[in-house]
């Protein structure tokens, strides 16, 4: 995608995606410092929200934490199920881009009724219900999104949690300029038209990969951007029963494939089912491969941006209005005071 051609630039979605590299360049890791003392006074960190406000930011934070020596438990769950948990020993971060999401505000109100006093909000808008009820709220710098599918806010939420963990660990958050350049590179990369055609014609688009928020978030964005059915198959789940109902008219996009499972995916899915498998990787694979640069410590951001490019190219090829799905709404379930 690019902003030079009208077929892309006419969409708010594309323009907002293309703002992401500058958001990365200008991100200030110090914005999360004021929350560190409170987190250190509790036994754990709980990251909640709905949809895109939780899927990539929270899962990516947990993934990053588990790759390091144990510091404190970090958990995530949707807001409604979280009402069933005892979160008294956790600092709770509740994320909602709009700041008006019903499930989020409802959870915050309930926790305050339980005398929980470490509930923090993360939103892209000022003067919201979330900000009204949370003990403190960080407002993102990215600004309001007009497209229904959340994009630039998802990346900044991820960066905020990233900075929060690094401030907890006493680590510097550097390399953001390099991340911005690689993100811009994958957003504007020209894709093989044959790969786009495969995805365009698929009845279902599966995403496989680590449970770090990337593939799960892209499965959701597939619904919103391309209007196609999709599913996230965590890890090697695609090899453990789902192949029974897969079809040759479906496609699986494998984000950063595990190097030990290529042959089995080929045997079970390509040869067994007859479906296409497309890899998004830093190196060539035995499948049709979309090559991306190595994002190193920020690899997940680069992978997510590459996925955005795939979905935009597919949506444009399908002639879809990328900004306005027929049923999906910007605020999926808005809080209304009783």
C-alpha positions in Angstrom: 0.0 0.0 0.0 1.0 3.6 -0.3 -0.4 7.2 -0.2 0.6 8.0 -3.7 -2.2 6.0 -5.4 -5.8 7.1 -5.0 -7.0 3.5 -4.6 -5.2 3.4 -1.3 -5.1 7.0 -0.1 -8.8 7.5 -0.3 -9.2 5.3 2.7 -8.9 6.5 6.3 -7.7 3.1 7.2 -4.6 3.3 5.0 -3.8 6.8 6.1 -4.0 5.8 9.7 -1.9 2.8 9.2 0.7 5.0 7.5 0.8 7.3 10.5 2.2 4.4 12.6 5.9 4.8 11.7 5.9 8.4 13.0 4.1 7.4 16.1 6.9 4.9 16.7 9.6 7.5 16.1 8.1 10.0 18.5 7.1 7.6 21.2 8.3 8.6 24.7 9.1 5.6 26.9 8.8 7.8 29.9 5.0 8.1 29.7 4.6 4.9 31.7 7.0 5.7 34.5 4.4 7.2 36.9 2.7 3.7 37.1 5.8 1.8 38.1 5.8 2.4 41.9 2.2 1.2 42.2 2.9 -1.9 40.2 5.9 -2.8 42.3 3.7 -2.6 45.4 1.4 -5.4 44.1 1.9 -9.0 43.3 0.9 -9.0 39.7 -0.2 -7.1 36.6 -3.5 -7.7 34.8 -4.1 -6.3 31.3 -7.7 -6.3 30.1 -9.8 -4.8 27.4 -11.9 -6.0 24.4 -10.9 -6.9 20.9 -7.9 -5.1 19.5 -7.3 -3.1 22.7 -6.3 -6.4 24.4 -5.4 -8.9 21.7 -2.1 -7.6 20.5 -1.0 -5.2 23.3 -1.6 -7.6 26.2 -0.6 -10.8 24.5 2.6 -9.2 23.2 3.5 -7.9 26.7 3.0 -11.4 28.2 5.0 -13.0 25.5 7.9 -10.6 26.1 7.7 -11.1 29.8 7.8 -14.9 29.6 11.0 -14.7 27.5 12.8 -13.1 30.5 13.6 -14.3 34.0 10.5 -14.3 36.2 9.6 -10.9 37.6 5.9 -11.0 38.4 2.8 -12.7 36.9 1.3 -10.8 34.0 -2.2 -12.1 32.9 -4.9 -11.1 30.6 -8.6 -11.9 30.0 -11.6 -10.2 28.6 -13.5 -7.8 30.9 -16.6 -9.7 31.5 -14.9 -12.9 32.5 -12.5 -10.8 34.6 -15.4 -9.9 36.8 -15.3 -13.5 38.2 -11.6 -13.1 39.3 -10.1 -11.9 42.5 -7.9 -9.1 41.2 -7.1 -7.5 44.6 -3.4 -8.3 44.4 -3.1 -7.1 40.8 -2.6 -3.7 39.3 -5.3 -3.6 36.6 -4.8 -1.8 33.2 -8.1 -1.5 31.3 -7.6 -0.5 27.7 -10.3 1.0 25.4 -9.5 3.1 22.4 -12.8 4.9 22.7 -12.8 5.0 26.4 -16.5 4.2 26.2 -16.5 0.4 25.9 -19.3 -1.1 28.0 -17.4 -4.2 29.2 -14.4 -2.1 30.2 -16.2 0.6 32.1 -18.5 -2.0 33.8 -15.4 -3.9 35.1 -13.7 -0.7 36.4 -16.9 0.3 38.2 -17.3 -3.1 39.8 -13.6 -3.2 40.9 -14.0 0.2 42.5 -17.0 -1.1 44.4 -14.7 -3.8 45.8 -12.4 -1.0 47.0 -9.7 -1.8 44.4 -7.5 1.3 44.2 -5.0 0.4 41.5 -7.1 0.5 38.3 -5.5 2.4 35.4 -7.0 3.2 32.0 -5.4 3.3 28.5 -7.3 5.1 25.8 -6.9 7.2 22.7 -9.5 9.8 23.7 -9.7 12.4 26.4 -12.6 13.0 28.8 -14.1 9.5 28.5 -16.1 7.3 30.9 -13.0 5.2 31.4 -10.9 8.2 32.4 -13.7 9.3 34.8 -13.8 6.0 36.7 -10.1 4.8 36.6 -7.6 5.9 39.3 -5.4 7.3 36.5 -5.5 7.1 32.7 -2.9 7.4 30.0 -4.2 9.0 26.8 -2.3 7.9 23.7 -0.8 10.5 21.4 -2.0 8.8 18.2 -5.3 10.7 18.1 -8.7 9.6 17.1 -9.2 6.9 14.5 -12.0 7.3 11.9 -11.8 3.9 10.2 -13.7 1.2 12.0 -10.7 -1.2 12.3 -8.3 0.0 15.0 -4.7 0.2 13.8 -2.3 2.9 14.9 -3.8 2.9 18.4 -3.1 -0.9 18.7 0.6 -0.3 18.0 0.9 2.6 20.5 -0.9 0.5 23.1 1.7 -2.2 22.5 4.5 0.4 22.8 3.0 1.7 26.1 3.0 -1.8 27.7 6.4 -2.4 26.2 7.7 0.8 27.9 5.9 -0.1 31.2 7.6 -3.5 31.4 11.0 -2.0 30.5 10.6 0.6 33.2 9.7 -2.1 35.7 12.8 -4.1 34.7 15.1 -1.1 34.6 15.8 -1.5 30.9 16.2 1.2 28.3 13.7 1.3 25.4 15.9 2.1 22.4 15.8 1.3 18.7 12.4 2.9 17.9 13.7 4.8 14.9 14.9 1.6 13.4 11.5 0.0 14.2 9.8 2.9 12.4 11.8 2.4 9.3 11.2 -1.3 9.1 7.5 -0.8 9.8 7.3 1.7 6.9 9.2 -0.8 4.7 6.7 -3.6 5.2 3.7 -1.3 5.0 4.7 -0.1 1.6 6.2 -3.4 0.3 4.8 -4.5 -3.1 3.3 -8.0 -2.7 3.3 -10.8 -5.2 0.0 -10.6 -7.1 -0.3 -14.4 -7.1 -0.3 -14.4 -3.3 -2.9 -11.6 -3.1 -5.0 -13.6 -5.6 -4.8 -16.7 -3.5 -6.1 -14.8 -0.4 -8.7 -12.9 -2.4 -10.2 -16.1 -3.6 -10.1 -18.0 -0.4 -13.3 -18.9 1.4 -11.6 -18.8 4.8 -8.3 -17.2 5.9 -6.5 -18.9 8.8 -3.7 -17.4 10.7 -1.2 -19.5 12.5 1.7 -18.6 14.8 2.7 -17.8 18.3 0.1 -16.6 20.8 1.8 -13.2 21.0 -1.1 -11.2 19.7 0.0 -10.9 16.1 -1.9 -13.7 14.3 -4.9 -13.3 16.6 -5.2 -9.6 15.9 -4.8 -10.2 12.1 -7.6 -12.8 12.2 -9.9 -10.2 13.6 -8.7 -7.6 11.1 -9.4 -10.0 8.3 -13.1 -9.9 9.3 -13.2 -6.1 9.4 -11.0 -5.3 6.4 -11.6 -8.1 3.9 -15.1 -9.3 5.1 -13.8 -12.9 5.0 -14.2 -15.5 7.6 -11.0 -16.2 9.6 -9.6 -18.0 12.5 -6.4 -18.0 14.6 -4.8 -21.4 15.0 -2.4 -21.0 17.9 1.0 -22.6 17.6 0.7 -26.0 15.8 -3.1 -26.2 16.4 -3.6 -26.5 12.7 -2.0 -30.0 12.9 -4.2 -31.3 15.7 -7.6 -31.9 14.4 -8.7 -28.9 12.4 -7.3 -30.4 9.2 -10.3 -32.7 9.2 -12.7 -29.8 8.2 -10.3 -27.7 6.2 -10.8 -27.3 2.5 -8.7 -26.7 -0.6 -10.4 -23.4 -1.2 -9.0 -22.0 2.1 -5.7 -20.5 2.9 -3.4 -20.4 6.0 -1.1 -17.5 6.6 1.7 -18.5 8.9 3.3 -15.7 10.8 7.0 -16.2 11.6 6.8 -20.0 11.1 8.5 -22.3 13.7 11.5 -23.7 11.9 10.8 -27.2 13.2 7.4 -27.7 11.7 7.6 -26.8 8.0 7.5 -30.4 6.8 4.5 -31.3 8.8 2.5 -28.3 7.7 3.4 -29.2 4.1 2.4 -32.8 4.6 -0.9 -32.2 6.5 -2.2 -29.0 4.9 -0.7 -28.6 1.5 -0.6 -32.3 0.4 -3.3 -33.6 2.7 -5.9 -30.9 2.4 -4.8 -29.3 -0.8 -4.9 -25.8 0.6 -2.4 -23.0 0.3 0.0 -22.1 3.0 1.7 -18.7 2.8 4.6 -17.8 5.1 5.5 -14.3 6.5 9.1 -14.7 7.5 12.5 -13.1 7.6 13.9 -15.9 5.4 12.6 -18.0 2.5 10.6 -21.1 3.4 9.3 -24.1 1.5 6.0 -22.2 1.1 5.3 -19.1 -0.9 6.9 -16.5 1.3 6.4 -12.8 2.0 9.8 -11.7 3.2 10.1 -9.1 6.0 13.0 -7.5 7.8 14.0 -8.9 11.2 12.5 -6.6 13.8 14.7 -8.2 16.6 13.3 -7.0 20.0 10.3 -5.4 18.2 9.7 -8.3 15.7 6.0 -8.6 16.5 5.3 -5.0 15.5 6.9 -5.5 12.1 4.9 -8.8 11.6 1.6 -7.1 12.4 2.4 -4.2 10.0 3.2 -6.8 7.3 -0.2 -8.4 8.0 -1.9 -5.1 7.6 -0.4 -4.7 4.1 -1.6 -8.1 3.1 -5.2 -7.4 4.2 -5.3 -3.9 2.6 -4.0 -5.4 -0.7 -6.7 -8.1 -0.5 -9.4 -5.7 0.4 -8.5 -3.3 -2.5 -8.4 -6.3 -4.9 -11.9 -7.2 -3.7 -13.2 -3.7 -4.3 -14.2 -3.3 -0.6 -14.8 0.0 1.3 -12.0 -0.6 3.8 -13.3 2.1 6.2 -16.9 1.0 6.7 -17.9 -2.7 7.4 -21.6 -3.4 7.1 -22.1 -4.5 10.7 -19.0 -3.9 12.7 -18.9 -0.7 14.7 -16.2 1.6 15.9 -17.3 1.1 19.5 -18.5 -2.5 19.6 -20.6 -2.2 22.7 -20.8 1.3 24.1 -21.4 2.1 27.8 -24.6 3.9 28.6 -25.1 5.1 32.2 -28.2 3.5 33.8 
